[in-house]
Amino acid sequence: MITQGKKEIREILISRIIKSEDLNHHGTLFAGRMAEWLVEACLISAIDLLRRPEDIVCARIHGMNFLKSSTIGHGHGNFCDRR
């Protein structure tokens, strides 16, 4: 944890196992599912910081870069760093 002002900055890591319903027609992780998981991880991080979930809205995802494909059975982690 890092202290910045009066708030502590913590790392949030959420892990998922990729299941068949998470795959696209190529048999790899569907980007929409990844975006859903990313938003969920960032929401949890924002709630942890602000303590007011009713005031939090995801307005936009600017972009995601996939460095390699993921297939069924692989673990996948979403990381949100509140800096």
N, C-alpha and C positions, 0 to 999 in steps of 0.2 A: 504494500500500500504506500501511496505517496500522498503527502498532505499538500494541498494547494488552497491557500486561503483558509477557510473554515471547513471545507469539504475534503474528505478523503477520496482519493482516486483508487478504485479497485478494478482489477481485471475480472471480466465475466466470461466464462467459457461454458458453452452448452454443447453437449455431444449427442449425436443421433446415429442410429444404425440405419443404413439405407435399405429400404424394403422395396418389393416389386412395384407397389403403387407410387413410389417416388421416382420411377424411371420414365424416360421418354422413349420414343420409337427406335432409338439407337441402342437402348439398353443401358444408358448412362443417366446420371442424376439430372432430372428436369430442372432447368434454370429457375422456373417459377417456384418450385419447391424450395430451392436454395434461397431465393429472395424472401420467401415466407419465413424460413428459419432465421435468416439474417435480421429481419424486422423484429421477430420475437426476441432474439438475443439482445438487440439494442433497446427494445422496450423494457426488458427486465433490468438492463443497466440503467436506463433513465429513471425507472421507478425506484431503484436502489438509491439513486442520487437525490431525486426530488421528493420522494415519499408522497407524491400526489398523482396517481395514475390517471385521474380524471382530467388532468391538464396536459396530457401527452398525446400528440398526434404525429404519425409518420406522414410527412408532406410529400416526400420524394426520395427515391433511391437514385443517386447520381450515376452509379455504375458498379459493376462487379466484374472482376477478372478471374477467369477460370484457368489455372495453370496446368491442371491435368484433369482427366475425366475420373469420375467415381462410379462404381458399379455396385450391384446388390451385395449386401453383406459387409461392405466397408463402413468403417466408422467415419463420421464427419464432424468436425468441430466448428462452431461459430464463435468468434472472438469479438468482443466489443471493449474498446479501451476508451474511457471517458476523459480524454484530454482535449 
